[in-house]
Amino acid sequence: MTSAHLTERILLEIAEHEGLVLEAYLDSVGVWTWGFGVTDKSGHLVGRYRGRRSTVLRAIEVYEWLLRTRYLPQVLAAFRGRELTEAQLGAALSFHWNTGAIGQADWVQSFLFGRRARAWSEFLNWSRPREIIARRKAERDLFFDGRWSGDGVVVMYERVRPNGTIDWKSARAIDIRDEIRAVLAKAGEA
C-alpha cells in the first residue's frame, strides 16, 4: 500500500510521541514550543501562546497544516519519489518532525541504496538527547516492521509555570481521534 498523504494513523502516531501543551513552554533545550512540539522554526510563531492557551482543535489544525505543507514535501523529496507504505511515511514524518533532518539522515540514504540492515542500525545515530531513544526505536520499528504505537490517546499537560516550564503533575490523557478526523476532513485528507 502506498501512502503519499497524511492519515489519521500517522497524525496520531506523531502526536503520541510529542504530547500536547496548549500554552507556549520552554523545551528541554530552552526553545519556546507549543502544541505538539511546534517551534518558530517549524513555521508557526509560538510566541502568541505565551501565557495564552489555545484550544485542542487549534493545536491539531496547526500541526496538520505544518505536516502537510512543510514536512510531507520534504520527506517525499528525501525518498526521491520512492513509494512508501503508510507506516514508512509515518515513521519518516515523525523523525523529520522531531529532527528537521530527513535530508541529512544517513539511514535514509542507506535505505535508498538497499542497505536495510545498515539503515536499521543508523536510525539510532539520531538519539540525542538521551530521552529521545525510546521514540527513535519506535520510529525505527514502525519504518522497518510496521509496528504502530499510537492509539489516539495523548498526554496533555494542563499547566505551564510563569517561568515557561511545564508542570509535569498537570498531565492527563486525552483522546484526540475525533478532532484529528475533523481536521483531516476539513483539509480534504480523510
DRENDO-1510 file (C-alpha; in Angstrom, 1 decimal, always signed):
<recs>
REC; n; res; u; v; w
REC; 1; MET; +0.0; +0.0; +0.0 .
REC; 2; THR; +1.3; +3.4; -0.9 .
REC; 3; SER; +0.5; +6.5; +1.1 .
REC; 4; ALA; +1.7; +9.9; +0.0 .
REC; 5; HIS; -0.7; +11.8; +2.2 .
REC; 6; LEU; -1.4; +12.3; +5.9 .
REC; 7; THR; -3.7; +9.7; +7.5 .
REC; 8; GLU; -5.4; +9.6; +10.9 .
REC; 9; ARG; -3.0; +6.9; +12.0 .
REC; 10; ILE; +0.1; +9.0; +11.0 .
REC; 11; LEU; -1.1; +12.1; +12.9 .
REC; 12; LEU; -1.9; +10.0; +16.0 .
REC; 13; GLU; +1.4; +8.3; +16.0 .
REC; 14; ILE; +3.4; +11.5; +15.9 .
REC; 15; ALA; +1.1; +13.3; +18.4 .
REC; 16; GLU; +1.6; +10.5; +20.9 .
REC; 17; HIS; +5.3; +10.9; +20.7 .
REC; 18; GLU; +5.1; +14.6; +21.2 .
REC; 19; GLY; +2.4; +15.1; +23.8 .
REC; 20; LEU; +0.3; +18.3; +23.9 .
REC; 21; VAL; +0.7; +21.6; +25.7 .
REC; 22; LEU; -1.8; +24.3; +24.8 .
REC; 23; GLU; +0.4; +27.2; +26.0 .
REC; 24; ALA; +4.0; +28.0; +24.9 .
REC; 25; TYR; +6.7; +26.5; +27.1 .
REC; 26; LEU; +10.4; +26.1; +27.1 .
REC; 27; ASP; +11.5; +22.7; +25.9 .
REC; 28; SER; +14.4; +20.7; +27.3 .
REC; 29; VAL; +17.0; +22.8; +25.3 .
REC; 30; GLY; +15.3; +26.2; +26.1 .
REC; 31; VAL; +13.3; +26.7; +22.9 .
REC; 32; TRP; +9.8; +28.1; +23.1 .
REC; 33; THR; +7.5; +25.4; +22.0 .
REC; 34; TRP; +3.7; +24.9; +21.8 .
REC; 35; GLY; +1.1; +22.3; +20.8 .
REC; 36; PHE; +2.6; +19.1; +19.5 .
REC; 37; GLY; +6.2; +20.2; +19.5 .
REC; 38; VAL; +5.7; +23.3; +17.3 .
REC; 39; THR; +8.5; +25.9; +17.4 .
REC; 40; ASP; +9.1; +29.1; +15.4 .
REC; 41; LYS; +11.5; +27.1; +13.2 .
REC; 42; SER; +8.6; +24.8; +12.3 .
REC; 43; GLY; +6.9; +27.7; +10.5 .
REC; 44; HIS; +4.3; +28.9; +13.0 .
REC; 45; LEU; +5.2; +31.6; +15.5 .
REC; 46; VAL; +4.6; +30.2; +19.0 .
REC; 47; GLY; +5.1; +33.5; +21.0 .
REC; 48; ARG; +1.4; +34.2; +20.6 .
REC; 49; TYR; +0.8; +31.3; +23.0 .
REC; 50; ARG; +3.0; +32.6; +25.8 .
REC; 51; GLY; +0.6; +33.0; +28.8 .
REC; 52; ARG; -2.3; +32.3; +26.5 .
REC; 53; ARG; -3.9; +28.9; +26.0 .
REC; 54; SER; -5.2; +27.7; +22.6 .
REC; 55; THR; -7.8; +25.0; +22.1 .
REC; 56; VAL; -7.0; +21.4; +21.3 .
REC; 57; LEU; -8.6; +21.8; +17.9 .
REC; 58; ARG; -6.4; +24.8; +17.1 .
REC; 59; ALA; -3.3; +22.9; +18.0 .
REC; 60; ILE; -4.3; +20.0; +15.8 .
REC; 61; GLU; -5.1; +22.3; +12.9 .
REC; 62; VAL; -1.7; +23.9; +13.0 .
REC; 63; TYR; +0.0; +20.5; +13.5 .
REC; 64; GLU; -1.8; +19.0; +10.5 .
REC; 65; TRP; -1.1; +22.1; +8.3 .
REC; 66; LEU; +2.6; +22.1; +9.1 .
REC; 67; LEU; +3.0; +18.4; +8.5 .
REC; 68; ARG; +1.1; +18.6; +5.2 .
REC; 69; THR; +2.6; +21.8; +3.8 .
REC; 70; ARG; +6.2; +21.8; +5.1 .
REC; 71; TYR; +7.2; +18.3; +6.4 .
REC; 72; LEU; +5.5; +16.0; +4.0 .
REC; 73; PRO; +7.0; +17.5; +0.8 .
REC; 74; GLN; +10.5; +17.4; +2.4 .
REC; 75; VAL; +10.1; +13.7; +3.3 .
REC; 76; LEU; +8.8; +12.8; -0.1 .
REC; 77; ALA; +11.7; +14.6; -1.7 .
REC; 78; ALA; +14.2; +12.8; +0.6 .
REC; 79; PHE; +12.9; +9.5; -0.6 .
REC; 80; ARG; +13.1; +10.7; -4.3 .
REC; 81; GLY; +9.7; +9.5; -5.3 .
REC; 82; ARG; +10.1; +6.1; -3.9 .
REC; 83; GLU; +6.8; +4.5; -2.8 .
REC; 84; LEU; +6.5; +4.3; +0.9 .
REC; 85; THR; +3.9; +2.4; +2.9 .
REC; 86; GLU; +1.7; +4.3; +5.4 .
REC; 87; ALA; +4.0; +3.0; +8.2 .
REC; 88; GLN; +7.2; +4.1; +6.5 .
REC; 89; LEU; +5.7; +7.5; +5.7 .
REC; 90; GLY; +4.5; +7.9; +9.3 .
REC; 91; ALA; +7.9; +6.9; +10.7 .
REC; 92; ALA; +9.8; +9.2; +8.4 .
REC; 93; LEU; +7.5; +12.1; +9.2 .
REC; 94; SER; +7.8; +11.6; +12.9 .
REC; 95; PHE; +11.6; +11.5; +12.5 .
REC; 96; HIS; +11.6; +14.7; +10.4 .
REC; 97; TRP; +9.1; +16.5; +12.7 .
REC; 98; ASN; +11.4; +15.8; +15.6 .
REC; 99; THR; +14.8; +16.4; +14.0 .
REC; 100; GLY; +14.2; +18.5; +10.9 .
REC; 101; ALA; +16.9; +16.5; +9.3 .
REC; 102; ILE; +15.3; +14.0; +6.9 .
REC; 103; GLY; +17.5; +15.3; +4.1 .
REC; 104; GLN; +20.7; +14.7; +6.0 .
REC; 105; ALA; +19.8; +11.4; +7.7 .
REC; 106; ASP; +22.3; +8.6; +6.9 .
REC; 107; TRP; +19.7; +5.9; +7.4 .
REC; 108; VAL; +17.6; +7.4; +4.6 .
REC; 109; GLN; +20.5; +7.1; +2.1 .
REC; 110; SER; +21.3; +3.6; +3.2 .
REC; 111; PHE; +17.6; +2.6; +2.8 .
REC; 112; LEU; +17.5; +4.1; -0.7 .
REC; 113; PHE; +20.6; +2.1; -1.7 .
REC; 114; GLY; +19.0; -1.1; -0.4 .
REC; 115; ARG; +21.2; -1.5; +2.7 .
REC; 116; ARG; +18.3; -2.3; +5.0 .
REC; 117; ALA; +20.4; -3.6; +7.9 .
REC; 118; ARG; +22.7; -0.7; +7.9 .
REC; 119; ALA; +19.7; +1.8; +7.7 .
REC; 120; TRP; +18.1; +0.0; +10.6 .
REC; 121; SER; +21.3; +0.4; +12.7 .
REC; 122; GLU; +21.8; +4.1; +11.6 .
REC; 123; PHE; +18.4; +5.1; +12.8 .
REC; 124; LEU; +19.8; +5.3; +16.3 .
REC; 125; ASN; +22.5; +7.7; +15.2 .
REC; 126; TRP; +19.8; +10.3; +15.9 .
REC; 127; SER; +19.4; +9.6; +19.6 .
REC; 128; ARG; +20.4; +12.8; +21.4 .
REC; 129; PRO; +19.3; +13.9; +23.9 .
REC; 130; ARG; +19.1; +10.6; +25.7 .
REC; 131; GLU; +15.3; +10.8; +26.4 .
REC; 132; ILE; +14.6; +10.6; +22.7 .
REC; 133; ILE; +15.9; +7.0; +22.4 .
REC; 134; ALA; +12.6; +5.3; +23.0 .
REC; 135; ARG; +11.0; +7.5; +20.3 .
REC; 136; ARG; +13.7; +6.7; +17.8 .
REC; 137; LYS; +13.3; +3.0; +18.5 .
REC; 138; ALA; +9.5; +3.2; +18.0 .
REC; 139; GLU; +10.1; +5.1; +14.7 .
REC; 140; ARG; +12.5; +2.5; +13.5 .
REC; 141; ASP; +10.1; -0.3; +14.4 .
REC; 142; LEU; +7.4; +1.5; +12.5 .
REC; 143; PHE; +9.5; +2.1; +9.5 .
REC; 144; PHE; +11.1; -1.3; +9.2 .
REC; 145; ASP; +8.5; -3.6; +10.8 .
REC; 146; GLY; +5.2; -1.7; +10.5 .
REC; 147; ARG; +4.6; -1.7; +14.3 .
REC; 148; TRP; +2.4; +1.3; +15.2 .
REC; 149; SER; +2.4; +2.6; +18.8 .
REC; 150; GLY; -0.1; +5.4; +18.6 .
REC; 151; ASP; -3.7; +4.7; +19.8 .
REC; 152; GLY; -5.3; +8.1; +19.8 .
REC; 153; VAL; -4.6; +8.9; +23.4 .
REC; 154; VAL; -2.0; +11.6; +24.0 .
REC; 155; VAL; -0.7; +13.1; +27.2 .
REC; 156; MET; -1.8; +16.7; +27.6 .
REC; 157; TYR; +0.0; +19.0; +30.1 .
REC; 158; GLU; -2.6; +21.4; +31.6 .
REC; 159; ARG; -0.2; +24.0; +33.2 .
REC; 160; VAL; +2.8; +26.0; +32.3 .
REC; 161; ARG; +4.6; +27.9; +35.1 .
REC; 162; PRO; +5.3; +31.6; +34.7 .
REC; 163; ASN; +9.0; +30.8; +34.0 .
REC; 164; GLY; +7.9; +28.7; +31.0 .
REC; 165; THR; +8.5; +25.2; +32.4 .
REC; 166; ILE; +5.8; +22.6; +32.3 .
REC; 167; ASP; +4.1; +21.5; +35.5 .
REC; 168; TRP; +4.6; +17.7; +34.9 .
REC; 169; LYS; +2.0; +16.9; +37.6 .
REC; 170; SER; -0.7; +18.5; +35.4 .
REC; 171; ALA; -0.6; +15.7; +32.9 .
REC; 172; ARG; -3.7; +13.9; +31.8 .
REC; 173; ALA; -4.5; +11.5; +29.0 .
REC; 174; ILE; -7.0; +12.7; +26.3 .
REC; 175; ASP; -8.4; +11.0; +23.2 .
REC; 176; ILE; -7.9; +13.2; +20.1 .
REC; 177; ARG; -9.3; +10.9; +17.4 .
REC; 178; ASP; -12.5; +12.9; +16.8 .
REC; 179; GLU; -10.6; +16.2; +16.4 .
REC; 180; ILE; -8.0; +14.6; +14.1 .
REC; 181; ARG; -10.8; +13.2; +11.9 .
REC; 182; ALA; -12.5; +16.6; +11.7 .
REC; 183; VAL; -9.2; +18.4; +10.8 .
REC; 184; LEU; -8.4; +15.8; +8.1 .
REC; 185; ALA; -11.9; +16.1; +6.6 .
REC; 186; LYS; -11.6; +19.9; +6.5 .
REC; 187; ALA; -8.2; +19.6; +4.8 .
REC; 188; GLY; -9.6; +17.1; +2.3 .
REC; 189; GLU; -7.3; +14.3; +3.5 .
REC; 190; ALA; -10.0; +12.0; +5.0 .
</recs>
